[in-house]
């Protein structure tokens, strides 16, 4: 996802091309979670994406109503489509029926990019799909029908689609000029397994239609059958043959290898994020390090894996905060981390020295995130409060995931659309307040970030406990008055969001006061007999290891002469 500017940047790197990469999704089935929830996570990464919480209220429309469609990334008007008779409440990327959708852009073959007359871009597919679907399967069917009828405007996309019972990975690419629509494959993640995608198409071979577990678009009336585990475009293989992209047997056809072949960048900048997540939940993933680091592209990872242990919602939040710690690519350890272990690298992602091209790492947690979420769906409670959309703005490692129930009728002012924008700062905006803290932390990460980590953990632990109590109260109300239950959830979520941002602004003033000017100051009590007392001051400098590196690189340049003898 690259809001405002959605385009592929083609760069030459050892004869290969790759994207300006954005976005990460992790997918967890209910059988792989500690409490039977399904989870999908999403970091919407773009240097020009303003983090805010979208909301579409439920509505009904008279027959013949048309809907204007604007490209999500740029705001460009693409055309009109027929409006649905009824739409559902949507909060962020989750609706009142607990359907959630995330995405990552992989681009794919350049010849298959934008269709000039197409109306449906990937962002519109997500948010219109959410307004019209009650299950993940219905969302996939609606999204593919929209593309089939109105054309596909974007480049290659991977989607995560979930509901309280199932999680699907769904990959799509357009047909280029002269051909309407797109080719695509959707696969259900097996129960008890997890998957992920991060700007590289991941579906390779898939089961061909047999009338039971796998069906084509023309058989979509069978999609509600729970035995169906794969759903794909009728011409996903024949179109590749027509374009001269594939000439093997149908059963050997690989979507990813045909429409978005992995290269060094696809592995090192994209699949590495999947590998790091997989590695966090399964002890057998180190055998794929050569692939994830871009050095053995044939050693591809499986589409899904079984975790060694069950995964909780707070675990998913923490997986989204990864900087490749504990791996050979640990971003807190290399020279770019500076004296204070800063795991962020300023763009561009690649750079040249003496004609040779080099790269920085691209981890899951990154400074250009606009918003991030973990969508939690629960099938054991009524739909009105089963969905919790854990939402944060800015970088996942420095945000606080705040609970937004998916049935709420308004969103917190601090996250509201129109409360500031990318070039208009306001202290009322969660996006700007969280950026104040994270950008200050970049200056001395090893000192400031541990304080951020402690604060966010405290707040998120409180929310995890509070939502248990809110669930009980809402359920009691729901039995007699559904509207009062939703009003309770709305009141709780809006207060949680606004109070979180207010708390974070106070937290910023504390951090700034303590760490300004390279010092570390702490308040002390005024001793008896004193009018005032200066704070306790420490000046830790850059640390022994960094000073040694300076000496190793500069020799005697900064060396002082021996002190004279007296």
QUIQUI-V257138 format. One record per pair of residues at least 6 apart in sequence whose ideal C-beta (glycine too) atoms are under 8 Angstrom apart, sorted by sequence separation. I is the first residue (numbers start at 1). GAP is how many residues later the second one is. D is the distance in Angstrom with one decimal. If there is no record, write none. Layout:
BEGIN
I/GAP/D
I/GAP/D
END
This chain:
BEGIN
11/6/6.6
30/6/4.9
33/6/6.3
70/6/6.4
89/6/6.3
90/6/7.7
94/6/4.3
132/6/7.8
133/6/3.8
161/6/7.5
162/6/7.2
175/6/6.0
189/6/4.9
207/6/5.9
208/6/6.0
209/6/5.4
222/6/6.2
233/6/7.9
240/6/4.0
241/6/6.6
256/6/7.0
260/6/7.6
279/6/4.1
290/6/3.9
291/6/6.5
324/6/5.4
325/6/7.8
331/6/6.5
336/6/7.9
337/6/6.4
351/6/7.4
352/6/7.2
380/6/7.7
393/6/6.1
413/6/6.2
420/6/4.2
426/6/6.1
427/6/6.6
514/6/6.4
515/6/8.0
526/6/6.0
527/6/6.0
541/6/7.4
10/7/4.9
11/7/6.5
30/7/6.2
44/7/7.5
70/7/5.5
71/7/5.7
88/7/4.9
89/7/4.2
93/7/5.7
132/7/7.9
160/7/7.2
161/7/4.5
174/7/7.6
175/7/6.3
195/7/7.8
207/7/4.2
209/7/5.0
215/7/5.2
246/7/5.9
278/7/4.7
279/7/6.9
291/7/7.8
323/7/7.3
324/7/5.5
325/7/6.3
350/7/5.6
351/7/5.7
379/7/6.9
392/7/3.3
404/7/7.0
419/7/6.7
425/7/5.3
441/7/4.1
477/7/4.7
478/7/4.0
514/7/5.6
526/7/4.7
551/7/7.6
30/8/5.0
69/8/7.6
70/8/6.5
88/8/5.2
93/8/5.6
120/8/8.0
160/8/7.5
161/8/7.9
174/8/4.9
175/8/6.7
206/8/7.2
211/8/7.7
215/8/6.6
223/8/5.9
291/8/4.1
323/8/4.5
333/8/7.5
350/8/6.7
351/8/7.7
378/8/4.3
392/8/6.0
404/8/7.9
420/8/7.2
440/8/6.7
441/8/5.2
477/8/4.1
513/8/7.2
514/8/7.0
525/8/7.4
542/8/7.9
550/8/7.0
28/9/8.0
29/9/6.1
68/9/6.7
69/9/4.8
88/9/6.3
93/9/6.1
130/9/7.0
133/9/5.5
159/9/8.0
160/9/6.4
161/9/5.6
173/9/6.2
237/9/6.9
262/9/6.9
290/9/5.8
291/9/6.1
292/9/7.6
323/9/6.2
332/9/4.2
336/9/5.4
350/9/4.7
351/9/7.8
377/9/6.3
378/9/7.4
392/9/5.0
419/9/5.9
420/9/3.9
524/9/5.8
9/10/6.5
28/10/6.6
69/10/5.8
129/10/4.6
132/10/5.2
159/10/7.4
160/10/7.7
172/10/5.0
173/10/6.1
209/10/6.7
275/10/6.2
278/10/7.8
291/10/6.6
332/10/7.6
349/10/6.2
350/10/7.5
377/10/5.4
378/10/7.8
391/10/6.8
392/10/6.5
419/10/5.1
475/10/7.6
8/11/5.5
9/11/4.2
28/11/4.1
68/11/8.0
69/11/6.8
158/11/6.7
159/11/4.2
172/11/7.3
173/11/7.3
211/11/7.7
220/11/7.4
288/11/6.1
332/11/4.8
349/11/5.7
376/11/7.0
390/11/4.1
391/11/5.7
420/11/6.8
441/11/6.0
474/11/4.6
477/11/6.0
524/11/6.1
8/12/7.4
27/12/7.4
28/12/7.5
68/12/5.8
69/12/5.9
158/12/7.3
159/12/7.3
172/12/3.9
246/12/5.2
287/12/7.7
288/12/8.0
331/12/3.8
375/12/7.1
376/12/4.6
390/12/7.0
391/12/8.0
420/12/6.0
523/12/5.7
524/12/5.2
26/13/7.4
27/13/5.2
67/13/6.4
129/13/5.2
158/13/4.9
159/13/7.2
171/13/6.2
215/13/5.6
237/13/5.5
240/13/7.0
245/13/5.1
275/13/5.7
288/13/4.9
331/13/7.6
349/13/6.3
375/13/7.9
376/13/7.7
390/13/5.9
391/13/5.1
522/13/5.8
523/13/7.8
26/14/7.1
66/14/4.4
67/14/5.3
128/14/7.7
129/14/4.6
157/14/7.2
170/14/6.7
171/14/5.7
213/14/5.9
214/14/7.0
217/14/7.5
245/14/7.4
275/14/7.2
331/14/7.2
375/14/5.6
376/14/6.4
389/14/7.6
390/14/7.5
414/14/6.5
438/14/7.8
474/14/5.4
521/14/4.2
522/14/4.5
25/15/6.2
26/15/4.5
66/15/7.1
67/15/7.2
156/15/7.4
157/15/5.3
170/15/7.5
171/15/7.7
212/15/5.6
213/15/6.2
214/15/6.8
215/15/7.4
216/15/7.7
217/15/7.3
345/15/3.8
375/15/7.5
388/15/5.1
389/15/4.4
413/15/6.8
414/15/6.5
415/15/5.1
437/15/6.5
473/15/6.1
474/15/5.7
521/15/6.8
25/16/6.3
66/16/6.5
67/16/4.3
143/16/7.6
156/16/7.0
157/16/7.6
170/16/3.9
187/16/6.1
212/16/7.5
213/16/4.9
214/16/3.9
215/16/5.8
216/16/6.0
217/16/5.3
218/16/5.3
237/16/4.9
275/16/7.5
276/16/7.7
285/16/7.6
345/16/7.1
373/16/5.9
374/16/4.3
388/16/7.2
389/16/7.4
414/16/4.2
415/16/8.0
521/16/5.6
24/17/7.5
25/17/5.3
65/17/7.7
66/17/6.1
105/17/7.4
126/17/7.9
129/17/7.6
156/17/4.0
169/17/7.2
170/17/7.7
213/17/6.4
214/17/7.5
215/17/8.0
216/17/7.1
217/17/5.2
236/17/7.8
275/17/3.7
373/17/6.0
388/17/6.0
389/17/5.4
520/17/7.4
521/17/8.0
2/18/7.1
24/18/7.4
65/18/4.0
125/18/4.7
128/18/6.7
155/18/7.1
156/18/7.8
168/18/5.4
169/18/5.6
185/18/5.1
214/18/7.4
216/18/4.6
240/18/5.0
274/18/7.8
325/18/7.7
373/18/5.0
387/18/6.7
388/18/7.2
412/18/7.6
470/18/7.2
519/18/5.9
520/18/4.7
23/19/6.9
24/19/4.9
103/19/6.0
155/19/6.9
168/19/6.6
187/19/6.1
236/19/6.9
240/19/7.3
324/19/7.9
372/19/7.7
373/19/7.2
387/19/3.3
414/19/7.6
470/19/6.9
519/19/7.3
520/19/7.4
2/20/5.1
23/20/6.0
152/20/7.0
154/20/7.0
168/20/5.2
169/20/6.5
271/20/6.9
272/20/4.4
285/20/7.5
323/20/3.6
343/20/6.8
371/20/6.8
372/20/5.0
385/20/5.4
386/20/7.9
387/20/7.2
519/20/5.8
520/20/6.7
1/21/5.5
23/21/6.2
24/21/7.4
125/21/6.3
140/21/5.7
153/21/7.7
167/21/7.3
168/21/6.8
185/21/5.4
271/21/5.5
272/21/6.9
347/21/7.8
371/21/6.8
372/21/7.6
518/21/7.1
1/22/4.6
22/22/7.8
23/22/5.1
61/22/4.8
63/22/7.0
125/22/7.0
139/22/5.3
152/22/4.3
166/22/5.8
167/22/4.6
207/22/7.4
343/22/7.6
344/22/7.2
371/22/5.1
385/22/6.3
393/22/6.8
470/22/5.2
22/23/4.1
61/23/6.9
103/23/6.4
151/23/8.0
152/23/7.6
166/23/7.8
207/23/5.1
209/23/7.7
278/23/6.6
282/23/5.2
344/23/4.9
370/23/7.1
371/23/7.9
372/23/7.9
384/23/4.5
22/24/5.7
61/24/6.1
139/24/8.0
206/24/5.3
267/24/5.9
268/24/7.4
281/24/7.5
282/24/7.1
336/24/6.3
370/24/7.8
372/24/4.6
383/24/7.6
391/24/7.0
60/25/6.5
61/25/7.6
101/25/4.7
136/25/4.5
147/25/7.2
161/25/7.6
267/25/6.1
268/25/6.0
282/25/5.7
283/25/5.8
369/25/6.0
60/26/5.2
61/26/7.5
120/26/5.0
136/26/5.6
169/26/5.5
171/26/7.9
206/26/6.6
267/26/7.2
268/26/3.6
275/26/6.3
281/26/3.8
282/26/5.5
369/26/5.0
466/26/7.7
59/27/7.5
60/27/7.8
120/27/5.4
136/27/4.3
143/27/7.7
267/27/4.3
274/27/6.5
278/27/5.5
281/27/6.3
334/27/7.9
369/27/6.3
372/27/6.3
374/27/6.3
58/28/7.6
59/28/5.1
101/28/6.2
135/28/5.0
140/28/6.3
167/28/7.5
169/28/6.4
173/28/7.8
281/28/7.2
367/28/5.6
373/28/7.7
58/29/6.2
101/29/6.0
137/29/7.3
151/29/4.9
152/29/6.0
265/29/7.5
366/29/6.6
372/29/7.7
58/30/5.3
100/30/7.9
120/30/4.9
135/30/7.9
136/30/5.1
140/30/5.6
151/30/6.1
152/30/4.0
171/30/5.3
264/30/4.2
267/30/6.0
271/30/6.8
281/30/6.4
331/30/5.3
365/30/5.9
466/30/7.7
56/31/6.9
58/31/4.4
99/31/6.1
119/31/4.1
120/31/6.4
121/31/7.9
123/31/8.0
135/31/7.7
136/31/7.2
137/31/7.7
171/31/7.2
365/31/4.8
57/32/5.8
118/32/6.7
119/32/6.0
120/32/5.8
121/32/4.2
122/32/4.2
136/32/5.3
171/32/5.0
329/32/5.1
331/32/5.7
364/32/7.3
365/32/4.2
56/33/7.1
93/33/6.7
118/33/3.0
120/33/6.1
121/33/4.7
126/33/7.4
148/33/5.2
169/33/7.0
264/33/7.6
463/33/6.7
56/34/4.3
93/34/7.9
99/34/5.2
117/34/6.2
118/34/5.4
119/34/6.8
125/34/7.9
147/34/5.4
169/34/6.7
263/34/7.1
400/34/8.0
55/35/6.8
95/35/4.6
99/35/6.9
118/35/4.1
122/35/4.5
147/35/4.9
262/35/5.6
293/35/7.3
399/35/5.6
54/36/7.2
55/36/5.7
94/36/7.3
95/36/7.0
97/36/7.2
99/36/6.5
115/36/4.9
293/36/6.7
398/36/6.7
54/37/7.7
55/37/7.8
90/37/6.7
93/37/6.9
97/37/4.5
99/37/6.0
115/37/6.3
122/37/7.8
147/37/7.8
160/37/7.3
324/37/6.0
393/37/4.8
394/37/6.4
53/38/7.0
54/38/5.8
58/38/6.9
81/38/6.0
95/38/7.2
97/38/7.2
101/38/6.3
115/38/6.4
262/38/7.1
281/38/8.0
289/38/7.5
393/38/4.5
53/39/5.4
54/39/7.9
80/39/7.5
81/39/7.6
99/39/7.7
114/39/5.7
158/39/4.2
190/39/7.8
280/39/5.7
289/39/7.0
324/39/5.0
395/39/7.9
398/39/6.1
78/40/7.2
79/40/4.0
90/40/4.7
99/40/5.4
114/40/7.1
144/40/6.5
188/40/7.9
323/40/4.5
394/40/4.0
398/40/4.0
3/41/7.2
5/41/7.7
78/41/4.7
90/41/5.6
114/41/7.2
158/41/7.9
188/41/4.5
322/41/5.9
323/41/7.7
393/41/5.2
394/41/5.3
397/41/7.9
459/41/6.7
4/42/7.0
78/42/7.6
88/42/7.5
113/42/5.0
187/42/6.7
188/42/7.3
208/42/6.1
277/42/5.3
280/42/7.3
322/42/4.4
323/42/5.6
392/42/7.5
1/43/5.0
2/43/8.0
3/43/4.9
5/43/6.5
78/43/6.6
88/43/5.8
112/43/7.4
158/43/6.3
187/43/5.3
208/43/6.4
321/43/7.4
322/43/5.8
395/43/5.2
398/43/6.2
1/44/6.7
2/44/4.7
4/44/4.4
87/44/4.1
88/44/7.2
112/44/7.3
158/44/6.7
186/44/7.1
320/44/5.9
321/44/4.9
394/44/5.5
459/44/7.3
1/45/6.2
3/45/6.5
4/45/7.0
87/45/6.3
88/45/7.7
156/45/6.2
185/45/7.2
186/45/4.5
277/45/7.1
319/45/7.2
320/45/6.6
3/46/3.9
78/46/7.5
88/46/7.5
140/46/5.0
185/46/7.7
186/46/6.9
205/46/7.2
276/46/5.3
2/47/7.7
3/47/7.9
81/47/7.8
84/47/7.1
108/47/6.2
109/47/7.8
185/47/4.3
205/47/6.8
1/48/7.3
73/48/7.2
84/48/5.0
107/48/4.8
108/48/3.2
184/48/6.6
185/48/7.4
205/48/6.6
276/48/5.6
279/48/7.2
72/49/6.0
105/49/7.7
106/49/7.9
107/49/5.2
184/49/5.1
205/49/5.4
206/49/7.0
273/49/7.5
69/50/5.2
71/50/4.6
72/50/7.3
73/50/6.5
105/50/6.6
106/50/4.6
122/50/7.8
183/50/4.7
204/50/4.0
42/51/6.5
69/51/6.9
72/51/2.3
105/51/7.1
106/51/7.0
182/51/7.1
185/51/6.1
204/51/6.6
276/51/6.5
398/51/7.3
69/52/7.7
71/52/7.0
72/52/6.2
105/52/5.8
106/52/6.0
181/52/7.9
183/52/6.3
184/52/6.7
203/52/4.6
204/52/5.2
272/52/7.2
320/52/6.0
397/52/7.5
455/52/5.9
71/53/7.3
104/53/7.3
105/53/8.0
183/53/4.4
203/53/5.8
204/53/6.2
70/54/7.5
72/54/7.8
103/54/5.4
104/54/5.0
201/54/6.5
202/54/6.0
320/54/7.2
343/54/7.9
398/54/5.3
69/55/5.1
72/55/7.4
103/55/6.5
201/55/4.0
397/55/8.0
400/55/7.9
103/56/5.1
118/56/7.3
183/56/5.3
200/56/7.6
400/56/4.8
102/57/7.0
103/57/7.2
183/57/7.6
272/57/6.8
317/57/5.7
399/57/7.1
101/58/6.1
102/58/4.3
201/58/6.5
316/58/4.9
398/58/7.5
69/59/7.7
101/59/6.7
115/59/5.8
201/59/3.7
400/59/5.0
401/59/5.7
40/60/5.4
42/60/3.3
100/60/7.6
101/60/5.3
114/60/7.0
115/60/7.0
179/60/7.7
200/60/6.9
371/60/7.8
400/60/6.2
403/60/5.2
451/60/6.6
40/61/7.9
41/61/7.1
42/61/7.3
67/61/7.5
100/61/7.5
101/61/7.9
112/61/5.2
113/61/6.6
115/61/7.0
116/61/6.7
313/61/6.0
370/61/7.4
402/61/6.6
40/62/5.3
99/62/7.4
100/62/4.9
112/62/5.1
115/62/6.5
118/62/7.4
200/62/5.9
401/62/7.5
99/63/7.2
100/63/7.6
112/63/6.2
113/63/6.6
313/63/5.3
403/63/7.7
448/63/6.1
99/64/5.0
109/64/7.3
112/64/4.5
115/64/7.4
175/64/6.5
403/64/5.3
6/65/7.4
81/65/7.0
98/65/5.7
106/65/7.8
108/65/4.7
111/65/5.1
115/65/6.7
405/65/8.0
97/66/7.0
98/66/5.0
200/66/4.3
6/67/3.6
199/67/7.7
200/67/7.4
430/67/7.1
434/67/7.8
437/67/6.3
448/67/6.0
5/68/6.9
6/68/6.7
81/68/7.7
433/68/5.2
440/68/7.0
447/68/6.7
3/69/6.7
4/69/5.9
5/69/7.5
81/69/5.6
148/69/7.0
202/69/7.9
436/69/7.6
3/70/5.0
4/70/6.1
185/70/5.0
199/70/7.3
200/70/3.9
430/70/7.4
434/70/6.1
437/70/6.5
441/70/7.7
2/71/6.3
56/71/7.1
79/71/7.3
199/71/4.3
200/71/5.3
367/71/7.2
430/71/4.3
433/71/5.2
437/71/4.9
440/71/6.1
444/71/6.3
1/72/7.7
198/72/4.8
202/72/7.3
429/72/7.7
433/72/4.9
436/72/4.8
440/72/6.3
443/72/7.7
54/73/7.0
144/73/6.0
198/73/6.9
317/73/6.8
428/73/7.9
447/73/6.8
56/74/7.9
198/74/8.0
200/74/7.9
323/74/7.1
430/74/7.7
437/74/6.6
444/74/7.7
56/75/5.6
78/75/6.0
145/75/7.7
198/75/4.0
313/75/8.0
321/75/5.0
367/75/7.5
433/75/6.8
440/75/7.4
144/76/7.5
183/76/7.2
198/76/5.4
320/76/4.2
321/76/4.2
25/77/4.6
196/77/7.3
197/77/6.6
313/77/6.7
409/77/6.5
25/78/7.1
196/78/4.3
408/78/7.2
409/78/7.7
427/78/6.3
23/79/7.9
25/79/5.7
141/79/5.4
317/79/7.5
388/79/6.3
407/79/5.2
23/80/6.7
24/80/6.6
269/80/6.8
410/80/6.1
23/81/4.1
69/81/8.0
196/81/5.1
408/81/5.6
409/81/5.1
412/81/7.0
413/81/7.6
22/82/7.3
23/82/6.5
71/82/6.6
141/82/5.5
196/82/6.9
407/82/6.1
408/82/4.1
411/82/7.6
412/82/4.7
415/82/5.4
22/83/6.3
140/83/7.5
194/83/7.8
411/83/6.8
412/83/7.7
414/83/5.4
171/84/6.1
194/84/7.7
317/84/5.1
405/84/4.0
410/84/6.3
412/84/7.4
413/84/8.0
414/84/5.0
171/85/7.6
385/85/7.8
405/85/7.6
408/85/4.8
412/85/2.8
413/85/5.8
19/86/7.3
137/86/5.1
138/86/7.9
173/86/4.8
385/86/6.4
408/86/7.2
411/86/7.1
412/86/4.7
414/86/7.5
415/86/7.9
19/87/7.3
137/87/6.1
144/87/7.9
173/87/7.0
194/87/6.3
276/87/7.4
277/87/7.2
405/87/7.4
414/87/3.9
19/88/4.9
276/88/6.7
405/88/5.3
414/88/7.8
135/89/7.9
144/89/7.3
272/89/7.4
273/89/7.3
385/89/4.7
403/89/7.8
404/89/4.8
412/89/7.6
141/90/7.9
269/90/7.5
272/90/7.1
273/90/6.7
381/90/6.6
384/90/7.6
385/90/7.5
403/90/6.4
106/91/7.9
137/91/7.8
140/91/6.3
268/91/6.7
272/91/7.9
273/91/4.7
107/92/7.9
269/92/8.0
270/92/7.5
404/92/7.8
104/93/5.3
106/93/5.3
108/93/6.4
268/93/7.7
269/93/4.1
382/93/7.3
385/93/7.4
403/93/6.0
404/93/6.9
447/93/7.6
104/94/5.6
105/94/6.0
106/94/5.3
137/94/7.9
268/94/7.5
381/94/6.9
384/94/6.6
402/94/5.3
104/95/4.8
106/95/4.8
402/95/5.3
204/96/7.2
382/96/5.7
344/98/6.0
384/98/6.5
402/98/5.0
6/99/7.3
8/99/4.6
204/99/7.2
10/100/7.4
203/100/6.3
342/100/5.8
385/100/6.8
400/100/5.5
202/101/5.6
344/101/7.9
384/101/6.2
385/101/7.9
1/102/6.1
8/102/6.8
343/102/7.2
384/102/5.8
1/103/7.1
2/103/6.6
156/103/6.6
340/103/7.7
342/103/4.2
1/104/6.0
156/104/5.4
340/104/4.8
341/104/5.6
342/104/8.0
385/104/5.5
400/104/6.9
8/105/7.5
340/105/4.8
341/105/4.5
384/105/7.5
340/106/4.4
391/106/7.7
340/107/6.8
195/108/6.1
337/108/7.9
195/109/4.1
194/110/6.4
195/110/7.8
193/111/4.3
194/111/6.3
193/112/6.4
194/112/7.8
193/113/5.3
194/113/5.5
332/113/7.9
190/114/6.4
192/114/6.0
193/114/7.8
6/115/7.9
189/115/5.3
187/116/7.1
194/117/7.0
42/118/7.0
40/120/4.3
40/121/7.9
1/122/7.7
40/122/4.7
39/123/7.5
38/124/4.9
38/125/7.1
38/126/6.3
37/127/7.9
38/127/7.2
40/127/6.5
38/128/7.2
38/129/5.2
111/132/7.7
25/133/7.2
27/133/5.2
30/134/7.5
169/134/7.1
25/135/4.4
27/135/7.1
30/135/6.8
109/136/7.6
29/137/7.6
29/138/5.1
28/139/7.0
27/140/4.9
27/142/6.5
317/143/6.8
314/146/6.5
8/147/6.3
112/147/6.9
314/147/7.9
6/148/6.9
6/149/7.8
109/150/5.9
314/150/6.6
108/151/4.9
109/151/7.0
313/151/7.5
108/152/3.8
107/153/6.9
106/154/5.1
32/159/8.0
29/160/5.2
31/160/4.0
32/160/5.3
106/160/7.7
29/161/7.2
30/161/7.1
31/161/3.6
32/161/6.1
27/162/5.7
29/162/5.4
31/162/7.6
32/162/5.3
29/163/6.2
29/164/5.9
106/164/7.5
29/165/6.9
28/166/5.0
198/166/7.4
27/167/6.2
26/168/7.0
27/168/4.4
26/169/7.9
27/169/6.3
26/170/4.8
25/171/6.3
24/172/7.4
25/172/5.4
24/173/7.9
25/173/7.1
24/174/4.4
23/175/6.9
24/175/7.8
23/176/6.2
21/177/7.6
22/177/6.4
21/178/4.4
19/180/6.3
340/202/7.9
339/203/4.1
340/203/7.9
339/204/5.8
339/207/3.8
338/208/7.7
162/213/6.6
164/213/4.1
163/214/5.9
164/214/5.9
165/214/5.5
162/215/6.0
164/215/3.6
164/219/7.8
164/222/6.0
164/223/7.8
21/244/7.3
18/245/5.9
17/246/6.8
18/246/6.9
19/246/6.8
16/247/4.1
18/247/2.5
16/248/5.4
17/248/7.6
18/248/6.2
21/248/4.8
16/249/6.8
21/249/5.6
24/249/5.1
14/250/6.6
19/250/8.0
13/251/6.3
18/251/6.7
26/251/5.4
13/252/6.5
102/271/7.7
39/272/7.3
102/273/7.5
32/274/7.5
39/274/6.3
32/275/5.5
41/275/5.3
100/275/3.5
34/276/4.3
37/276/6.7
41/276/7.8
27/277/8.0
33/277/6.1
34/277/6.5
35/277/7.3
39/277/5.0
43/277/6.1
100/277/6.5
32/278/6.6
33/278/5.4
34/278/4.4
41/278/7.4
99/278/7.9
32/279/5.8
33/279/7.0
41/279/5.3
92/279/7.8
94/279/7.9
98/279/3.9
33/280/7.8
93/280/6.3
98/280/7.4
92/281/6.0
94/281/4.8
93/282/6.5
28/283/5.3
94/283/7.8
98/285/6.0
97/286/5.4
96/287/6.5
100/287/7.4
28/288/6.4
96/288/6.7
98/288/5.2
98/289/3.7
100/289/7.5
26/290/6.1
97/290/7.8
96/291/7.3
95/292/7.6
26/293/5.9
94/293/5.3
26/294/7.1
94/295/4.5
24/296/7.2
93/296/7.3
92/297/5.0
91/298/5.5
92/299/5.8
47/300/7.1
98/308/6.1
96/310/5.7
95/311/6.2
96/311/4.6
92/312/6.6
94/312/4.4
91/313/5.5
91/314/7.6
91/315/5.1
90/316/8.0
91/316/7.7
89/317/7.4
91/317/5.8
51/318/7.4
53/318/7.4
89/318/5.9
49/319/7.7
51/319/4.1
52/319/7.1
89/319/7.9
49/320/8.0
50/320/6.1
51/320/3.8
89/320/7.2
91/320/6.6
43/321/6.7
45/321/5.6
47/321/4.4
49/321/3.1
43/322/7.5
46/322/6.0
49/322/7.5
43/323/7.4
45/323/5.2
45/324/5.0
46/324/5.8
44/325/6.6
45/325/7.2
43/326/5.0
44/326/4.8
44/327/5.1
21/328/7.5
44/328/6.9
20/329/7.1
43/329/4.5
42/330/6.8
41/331/7.4
42/331/5.5
41/332/6.7
41/333/4.7
42/333/7.8
40/334/7.6
41/334/7.5
39/335/5.8
40/335/5.2
39/336/6.7
13/337/6.6
39/337/5.7
38/338/7.6
39/338/7.9
53/338/5.9
11/339/6.4
37/339/5.0
38/339/4.8
24/340/4.8
37/340/6.2
21/341/5.8
37/341/5.1
52/341/7.6
36/342/7.2
51/342/3.5
14/343/7.4
35/343/7.5
36/343/7.1
51/343/6.2
13/344/5.4
36/344/6.7
12/345/7.8
13/346/7.8
22/346/7.6
30/349/7.1
53/351/6.8
57/352/6.4
43/353/5.8
55/355/6.9
55/356/4.9
53/358/4.6
53/359/7.1
53/362/3.8
55/362/7.4
52/363/5.7
53/363/7.0
54/363/6.3
51/364/7.8
52/364/6.8
53/364/7.4
52/365/5.0
52/366/8.0
3/367/6.7
52/367/7.1
50/370/7.3
50/371/5.2
50/372/4.4
49/373/7.6
48/374/5.8
51/379/7.2
52/379/6.7
51/380/4.2
50/381/6.0
51/383/8.0
4/418/8.0
53/444/7.6
END
